[in-house]
C-alpha cells in the first residue's frame, strides 16, 4: 500500500467516524461502496471490512455518548436484538425481489424519512417508551434493514426520533448501540476470513478517532440542526442510490 492510499484510508475513516459519532448513522452505507470504488476491494471483502470499521467506530462513539448520559440502554438493547430477529425474514424476502425494485424502494424510503426528519417535531421525550412499543418498531426496522440490505443508522435513528420520540442526540447515541449489536450479529454469520488488516486497521483506527470527536460534537450542536443535517445526508444518499438505479 502506498502513501496516497494510506492517507485516503485515514481521511475516509475520520469522515466515517465523524458521521457515526455525530449523527448515529451513515457509516455503513458509505464505507463499503468507498472501499469498492476507491480502493478496489471486492464486494464481499469490502462489506466485511465495513462491518468491522463500523462496529469499532460505533463502540468508541458509544463510550463518549454514555459518559454524557445520552444512551437509552434498555431501549437500545431490546431494539438491537429484535432488529436482528426482524432482519432475517426481511433478508429472505429480498432474495425474491429484483435488484431494481430493492433500489427503488430504498431510495423512496430515504426520501420519505428525510422529509419526515426535516419537517417532523424534534424529539423531546426524556423517558423510555414501553418495551412493547420499542419491540414493535424494532422488528419493523429490522425487516426494512434486512429487506434492503443497507441503511442501518439511516433507518434506526429516524425510527427512534419519529416513532419513539427520542431527542436527536439521544437517538444518535442509542442508535450506535443498536448498530454495534447488529454488526456483531452480521460478523458472526459472515466471519472475517476475507478481512485485509492493511486496509481495515488504518481505516478503523481513524474511524474510532472520528467517532470520539463526533460524540463530543453531538452534545454541542443544536438538536434541530443535527436532525436537519441528518435529513440532508439522507437526501444525498438517496440521490446516489437513484443514480445507481438508473444504471441497473
N, C-alpha and C positions, 0 to 999 in steps of 0.2 A: 504493500500500500504506500502510495507516495504522499508527500506533504499536503498537496491540494486536496486529496480525498480525505485525509485525516482532519484537516481544518473544516471541510464540508460536513463531516460527521459531527464534529463538535458544535458547529453553528446550528446544524439541524437539531441536534439533541437539546441544545439550550432552548430553541424555539418550541419544540415539542413539550418539554418540561414546563416552560413558562405558561403555555396554553393550558396544560393539565392542571397545574397548581392554581392558576387564577380562575379558570372557568369550569374546571372539573370535567372537561371533555375536549375532544379534538385531536388528542394524541394518536390514538389507534387508527383513525380514519385517514391520517396523512402520513403515518410512518411507513406502512407497507408500500403504498404507491411510490413514495420518495425513494425507498431502497431499490425498488424495481427499475424505475425510470432514470434515477440519477446515479445509482451506484451499481447497477447491473446484476442484482441478485435475482435468483429465481423466485417465483411467486411463493412456493412453499417455504423456502428459507426466509424470505422477507417477512412473511406473516409470523413465523416462529420468533425471529429477532424482534419484531414489533411487539409481540406479547411479553417478552422478557423486559424490553425497554419500558413499555407502558406500566407493567407491574411494579418495577423498581421506582419509576417516577411517581406512580400513584402512592406507594408506601411512603416515600420521602415527603411528598406533599401532605399526606395524611398526618404525619407527625407534627408538622407545623400548624395545621388546622386544629389538631387535637389540643395542642398547647393553648390555643386561643379559645377553646371550648366551643368550636363550631360543628363538631361531628355528632350526629344523632346515631349512637352506636346500635341501639336495639333496632331501629328502623332500617339502618344500613345493612345489618347482618341478615335480617329477615328478607329485605329486598334483594340482596345479592343471592342468597341461597334459593329463593323461589324463582328468581330470574333465570338461574341455571336450569331449573326444572322446566320452566316455560320455553326455554330456548331449544330444547330437544324436539318437541313436535314442530316448532317453527322451522327448524333446520330440515326436518323431514318434508314439510310442505314445500320448502324452497326447491327441493330436488325434483318436484313435479311441475315447476313453473319455468317458462323460458327466461333467459337472462334479461332480455329486453323488458319484460314485464317487471322483473325484480328492480331493474334500474329505474324504470319509470315510477314505480310505486315508492321507492326510496326517495327519489327526487321530490315527488309530491309531498311525502311525509315531512321532509326537511323544510319545505316552503311553508306548509301549514303550521308546523311547530314554531318556525321563525316568526311568523306573523303573530301567533298567539303570545310568544315571548315578548315581542316588541310592544304589542297593544295591551297585553294582559296586566292585571294588577301585580305589583311586586309582592312576593310572599312576605307576610308579617307574623305568621304564627310562631309562638315560642314554645309550644308544647307538642309532644309526639302525638301523631294521629293513632287511632285504634289499630291494633295489629291486623284485623281483618281487612281494613281498607288498604293498608300497606301491602298486604299479601295479594289482594286482587289486582292492584296496579302493577305490582312486581311481576306477576305471571303474564299479564298483558304485555308489559315492556319486554319480558324475556321472549315472548312469542315474536314480537317485532324484531328484536335483535337476531334471534335465530333464523327468522324468515329472510331478512335482508343481508345477514352475514356481516354487516358493518354497522357502525353508528353508536356503539356503547354509550359514551358520555352524551352524545347528541340526542339520545333518546332518554337516558336516565335523568339528566339534570332538568330538562323541561317537565318531565313527569313529576319530579319532586317539587318543582315550583308551582306548576299549574294544577296538579291534582291533589297534592298533599300540603300545599300552602307553605312550603319551606321558603324562608328568605334566601335570596340568591347565594350569598356566601356560605350559608349552611347547606344548601343544595350542592354547591360545588365541592364542599368538604365531604359530605356524606356520599356523594357520587364517586369520589375517589375510593372509598371503602368498598362500594359495590363493584367498581372496575377491578380492584385488586382481587376480590373473590372470584369474579368471572374469569380473570386472566389465569389464576391458578387452576381453575377447573379446565380451561381450554388447554393449558400446557400439560396437565395430567393426561389428557386424552391424546394430544398431539405428540408429546415427547420433545426432546431437544437434540435429537441426533444430527439435525441439519444445521445446528447453530454454529456460526462462524465467530469465534471470540474476537478476531481482529476487527470485525465490524461492530459486533454487539457491545464490546467493552467501552470504547470511547463514546459511542452514541448513548449508552445507558448512563455513564458517569456524568456526561453533560446534561442529560435529561433530568437526573437527580438534582443537580445544581439549579437548573432552571425551575424545577418544581418547587424547591425550597424558597426560591425568590418569589415565585408566583403565589405561594401560600401566604407570604407576608403582604404582597400587594393586594390580595383579595380582601383583607381587612381594612384597607385604606381607601380603596376605590369606592365611590358611591354605589349603592346597591342597584339603582336603576341603570346606571352606566354599565355595570357588569352585565346585567340582564340584556341590555340592548346590544352590547358588544357580542355577546353570545349569539344573538339573533342574526347579526351581520355575518359572523363567521359561518353560520348555518346556511345563509343565502349563498355565500361564495362557494361553499361546498356543494350545494345543490346545483349551482352553475357548472361546476366541474363535472358532476355526475351527468348533467344534461349533455355536455359535450361528449362524454363517453358514450352516452346513449345514442347520440347522433352517429357515432362511428360503428355501432353494432350492426 
